[in-house]
């Protein structure tokens, strides 16, 4: 033992011992702290987060008729009819249906990717439209009734283009598939009386759908795969 310790005052020796003990305890705590932090990080990093709701937007002629096929799907959280793809801010139904706004009647779908995939939504879309007619759908004519897929990100774009290519390569149709695939722009919800029209006015809806020849044409195009009412 060093002679310098005997030369110190008692209180100095006590302070020295306290410092040594504190340092010793500090070093002993480091492994415990590291283990605690690591465990917390592993616990947080390993926890799987539920996927956030996603959005899909499609145009297929009269939006009344495009709402129902998606509305009944498990995993679809909401379907809103409205206008998109044009320039005019907050357009009215009369303005869009008259043409000239650049907008198309469309549906915007909020869905749970854990329950329904974007690929399945694309399949439902295709079987509820006439992909061979440009700027029209069934009895409704004009650019505002075009068929289109409005993608929200690069993954949706990739999947939409792949589905269109697969349809073309299937040789199911002798005519060209003219459905547009374009980046989604601002979506303007339609007036409230248009939302869930098929539920609010079931008789008028069915009469319109029948007179428009929608289901007859869908049967011609898709047979048993044709979309629902």
C-alpha positions as CSV (number, residue, x, y, z in Angstrom):
1,X,0.0,0.0,0.0
2,X,1.3,3.4,-0.9
3,X,2.7,5.6,2.0
4,X,0.8,8.6,0.6
5,X,-2.5,7.1,2.0
6,X,-1.1,7.2,5.5
7,X,-0.2,10.8,5.1
8,X,-3.8,11.8,4.1
9,X,-6.4,13.1,6.5
10,X,-9.1,10.7,7.6
11,X,-11.7,12.7,5.7
12,X,-9.6,12.6,2.5
13,X,-9.3,8.8,2.8
14,X,-13.1,8.5,3.2
15,X,-13.6,10.7,0.0
16,X,-11.1,8.5,-1.9
17,X,-13.0,5.3,-0.8
18,X,-16.3,6.8,-1.9
19,X,-15.0,7.7,-5.3
20,X,-13.6,4.2,-5.8
21,X,-16.8,2.6,-4.7
22,X,-18.9,4.9,-7.0
23,X,-16.6,4.1,-10.0
24,X,-16.9,0.4,-9.2
25,X,-20.7,0.5,-9.1
26,X,-20.8,2.6,-12.3
27,X,-18.8,0.0,-14.2
28,X,-21.0,-2.7,-12.8
29,X,-24.1,-0.9,-14.1
30,X,-22.9,-0.6,-17.7
31,X,-23.7,-4.2,-18.8
32,X,-27.2,-3.9,-17.2
33,X,-27.9,-0.6,-19.0
34,X,-26.7,-2.0,-22.3
35,X,-28.9,-5.0,-21.9
36,X,-31.9,-2.9,-21.1
37,X,-31.5,-0.6,-24.0
38,X,-30.8,-3.4,-26.4
39,X,-33.8,-5.3,-25.2
40,X,-36.0,-2.2,-25.7
41,X,-34.7,-1.7,-29.2
42,X,-35.3,-5.3,-30.1
43,X,-38.8,-5.2,-28.7
44,X,-39.7,-2.1,-30.6
45,X,-38.0,-3.1,-33.8
46,X,-39.5,-6.5,-33.8
47,X,-43.1,-5.4,-33.4
48,X,-45.0,-5.5,-36.6
49,X,-47.0,-2.4,-37.4
50,X,-50.4,-2.7,-39.0
51,X,-50.4,-1.4,-42.5
52,X,-51.9,2.1,-42.9
53,X,-55.1,2.5,-45.0
54,X,-54.3,3.1,-48.7
55,X,-56.2,4.9,-51.5
56,X,-57.1,3.8,-55.0
57,X,-58.9,5.9,-57.6
58,X,-60.7,4.6,-60.7
59,X,-62.9,6.0,-63.5
60,X,-65.3,3.8,-65.3
61,X,-68.2,5.9,-66.6
62,X,-71.1,6.8,-64.4
63,X,-69.8,6.8,-60.8
64,X,-73.1,5.5,-59.4
65,X,-72.3,2.2,-61.1
66,X,-68.7,2.0,-60.1
67,X,-69.4,2.4,-56.4
68,X,-71.3,-0.7,-55.7
69,X,-68.7,-3.3,-56.9
70,X,-66.1,-2.0,-54.5
71,X,-68.4,-1.0,-51.6
72,X,-69.3,-4.6,-50.9
73,X,-65.7,-5.9,-50.7
74,X,-64.2,-7.0,-47.4
75,X,-61.3,-4.7,-46.6
76,X,-62.7,-1.7,-48.3
77,X,-63.2,1.0,-45.7
78,X,-65.0,3.6,-47.8
79,X,-65.9,4.5,-51.4
80,X,-66.5,8.1,-52.4
81,X,-67.8,9.2,-55.8
82,X,-66.4,12.4,-57.3
83,X,-64.4,14.1,-60.0
84,X,-60.7,14.0,-60.9
85,X,-58.2,14.3,-63.7
86,X,-59.2,17.8,-64.7
87,X,-58.3,21.5,-64.1
88,X,-61.4,23.1,-62.6
89,X,-61.4,23.5,-58.8
90,X,-64.5,22.2,-57.0
91,X,-66.5,21.4,-60.1
92,X,-70.2,20.7,-59.9
93,X,-72.0,17.7,-61.3
94,X,-73.6,19.8,-64.0
95,X,-70.2,21.2,-65.1
96,X,-68.5,17.8,-65.3
97,X,-71.4,16.1,-67.0
98,X,-71.5,18.9,-69.6
99,X,-67.8,18.3,-70.5
100,X,-65.0,20.8,-70.7
101,X,-63.6,20.6,-67.2
102,X,-61.2,17.8,-68.0
103,X,-62.5,15.8,-65.0
104,X,-63.8,12.3,-65.2
105,X,-66.5,10.8,-63.0
106,X,-64.5,8.6,-60.6
107,X,-64.5,6.6,-57.4
108,X,-62.0,7.0,-54.6
109,X,-61.5,3.9,-52.5
110,X,-59.9,3.8,-49.1
111,X,-58.9,0.2,-48.2
112,X,-57.0,-2.0,-45.7
113,X,-54.0,-3.6,-47.6
114,X,-53.9,-6.3,-45.0
115,X,-57.4,-7.5,-46.1
116,X,-57.6,-6.6,-49.8
117,X,-54.8,-6.1,-52.2
118,X,-54.5,-3.4,-54.9
119,X,-54.2,-6.2,-57.4
120,X,-57.7,-7.4,-56.4
121,X,-59.1,-3.9,-56.7
122,X,-57.6,-3.7,-60.2
123,X,-59.3,-7.0,-61.1
124,X,-62.7,-5.6,-59.9
125,X,-62.1,-2.4,-61.9
126,X,-61.4,-4.1,-65.2
127,X,-64.5,-6.3,-65.0
128,X,-66.7,-3.3,-64.4
129,X,-65.6,-1.3,-67.4
130,X,-65.5,-1.4,-71.2
131,X,-61.7,-1.0,-71.7
132,X,-62.1,-0.9,-75.5
133,X,-64.1,2.3,-76.0
134,X,-62.3,5.7,-75.8
135,X,-64.1,8.7,-74.1
136,X,-67.2,6.8,-73.4
137,X,-68.7,4.1,-71.2
138,X,-71.9,2.3,-72.3
139,X,-74.6,4.9,-73.0
140,X,-72.5,7.8,-71.6
141,X,-70.3,9.6,-74.1
142,X,-67.6,12.2,-73.6
143,X,-64.1,12.5,-72.0
144,X,-65.8,12.9,-68.6
145,X,-66.9,9.2,-68.9
146,X,-63.5,7.8,-69.9
147,X,-62.1,4.7,-68.2
148,X,-58.9,5.4,-66.2
149,X,-56.7,4.2,-63.4
150,X,-55.3,7.0,-61.3
151,X,-52.3,5.7,-59.5
152,X,-51.1,7.2,-56.2
153,X,-47.5,5.9,-56.1
154,X,-45.0,4.0,-58.2
155,X,-46.1,0.6,-56.9
156,X,-49.7,1.2,-58.0
157,X,-48.4,2.4,-61.4
158,X,-46.3,-0.7,-61.8
159,X,-49.2,-3.0,-60.9
160,X,-51.7,-1.1,-63.1
161,X,-49.4,-1.2,-66.1
162,X,-48.7,-4.9,-65.5
163,X,-52.5,-5.7,-65.3
164,X,-53.2,-3.8,-68.5
165,X,-50.3,-5.6,-70.3
166,X,-51.5,-9.0,-69.1
167,X,-55.0,-8.2,-70.4
168,X,-53.6,-7.2,-73.8
169,X,-51.3,-10.2,-74.0
170,X,-54.2,-12.5,-73.1
171,X,-55.7,-11.9,-76.6
172,X,-59.1,-11.8,-75.0
173,X,-60.0,-8.8,-77.1
174,X,-59.2,-8.1,-80.8
175,X,-59.5,-4.4,-80.1
176,X,-56.9,-2.2,-78.3
177,X,-57.3,-1.6,-74.6
178,X,-57.6,2.2,-74.4
179,X,-58.0,2.7,-70.6
180,X,-55.7,5.4,-69.3
181,X,-53.1,5.0,-66.6
182,X,-52.3,8.4,-65.2
183,X,-51.0,9.9,-62.0
184,X,-53.7,10.8,-59.5
185,X,-54.5,14.5,-59.1
186,X,-56.8,16.3,-56.6
187,X,-60.0,14.4,-56.1
188,X,-63.2,16.4,-55.6
189,X,-66.0,14.6,-53.8
190,X,-69.3,14.8,-55.6
191,X,-72.5,16.3,-54.1
192,X,-73.9,14.4,-51.2
193,X,-77.0,13.1,-53.1
194,X,-74.6,11.2,-55.4
195,X,-72.9,9.3,-52.6
196,X,-74.2,5.8,-52.3
197,X,-76.9,6.5,-54.9
198,X,-77.5,2.8,-55.5
199,X,-78.6,2.5,-51.9
200,X,-80.5,5.8,-51.6
201,X,-82.4,5.3,-54.9
202,X,-82.3,1.6,-55.7
203,X,-85.2,1.7,-58.2
204,X,-83.9,4.7,-60.2
205,X,-80.5,3.2,-60.1
206,X,-81.5,-0.1,-61.5
207,X,-83.6,1.5,-64.2
208,X,-80.7,3.7,-65.3
209,X,-78.3,0.8,-65.3
210,X,-80.6,-1.3,-67.4
211,X,-81.4,1.4,-69.9
212,X,-77.7,2.3,-70.2
213,X,-77.0,-1.3,-71.3
214,X,-74.1,-1.6,-68.9
215,X,-74.7,-5.2,-67.7
216,X,-75.4,-6.4,-71.3
217,X,-72.1,-5.0,-72.5
218,X,-70.2,-6.3,-69.5
219,X,-71.5,-9.8,-70.2
220,X,-70.4,-9.5,-73.8
221,X,-66.9,-8.4,-72.7
222,X,-66.3,-10.5,-69.6
223,X,-68.9,-13.3,-69.5
224,X,-69.2,-14.9,-66.1
225,X,-66.4,-12.7,-64.8
226,X,-68.5,-9.5,-65.4
227,X,-68.7,-7.2,-62.4
228,X,-71.6,-7.0,-60.0
229,X,-74.4,-4.5,-59.8
